[in-house]
Amino acid sequence: MSDERADRARTREFFGARAAGWDAKFPDDGPRYAAAIAELAPGDGAFVVDAGCGTGRALPLLRAAVGPRGTVLGVDLTPEMLARAAAHRDTAALLLADCARLPLPDAVVDLVFGAGLIAHLPGPAAGLRELARVTRPGGRLALYHPIGRAALAARHGRALTPDDLRAEPNLRPLLAANGWRLTAYTDAEDRFLAVAERPPAAGQDRQR
Ligand SMILES: C[S@@+](CC[C@H](N)C(=O)[O-])C[C@H]1O[C@@H](n2cnc3c(N)ncnc32)[C@H](O)[C@@H]1O
């Protein structure tokens, strides 16, 4: 089995076993997701991808944010997670796929919402590059978690180390090398939110 296939199999095994209990494990996160999505304000008619949508708990909030003219696409690699997300299929289209290989054209997405995603991407650089490919110039990527890095490390019983992918000094260059410019970064006890923008295509800001 190739490394890539083995990584995907490990992700599916890990999250497949957790799908049934996922929503019950984090019953109080809803208002935090709602606040983050309200702040991101993708806007009426926007095309939003929930990358690594899991059980789909953000999908109704994203639908409310883009309205009936918008598009919400939930993507996840783990069938058991996506099966749970099917409960929200009146709010979003669902796709069983790897975020690093999306069957989407270039530059069509306005906002990629990635909650709890980046630490689980076996190759974060390739995943970020693919998300950049499908996002239009000026479109955004939001890397979100309903608790901050320190609280998350404590929850997992580990110390926060300087090599943490989501630490700003690591994340900023990782994003920059893969098609994104970090524009906002919050790491508080009750939220992690890093927002990056897809820079305008060369010469675009001079065009009228
Ligand atoms: C920590 S869970 C977060 C789920 C959901 N976003 C939430 O906030 O509840 C991470 C999810 O990302 C999915 N995932 C991990 N790697 C992925 C990849 N390469 N492509 C698509 N989904 C992926 C997992 O299957 C899992 O459902």
The ligand as an ORCA input file, in Angstrom:
! r2SCAN-3c Opt
* xyz 0 1
  C     -11.493     16.387     14.290
  S     -12.676     15.874     13.103
  C     -13.616     17.368     12.902
  C     -14.969     17.121     12.309
  C     -15.818     18.394     12.136
  N     -15.200     19.365     11.280
  C     -16.149     19.019     13.478
  O     -15.745     20.169     13.707
  O     -16.821     18.368     14.274
  C     -11.714     15.830     11.604
  C     -12.470     15.301     10.394
  O     -11.636     15.475      9.248
  C     -11.763     14.340      8.431
  N     -10.547     14.266      7.611
  C      -9.280     14.029      8.025
  N      -8.432     14.070      6.979
  C      -9.192     14.359      5.889
  C      -8.891     14.530      4.513
  N      -7.655     14.410      4.045
  N      -9.913     14.828      3.680
  C     -11.183     14.935      4.139
  N     -11.517     14.775      5.422
  C     -10.534     14.487      6.284
  C     -11.954     13.182      9.382
  O     -12.573     12.078      8.761
  C     -12.825     13.832     10.453
  O     -14.190     13.662     10.183
*
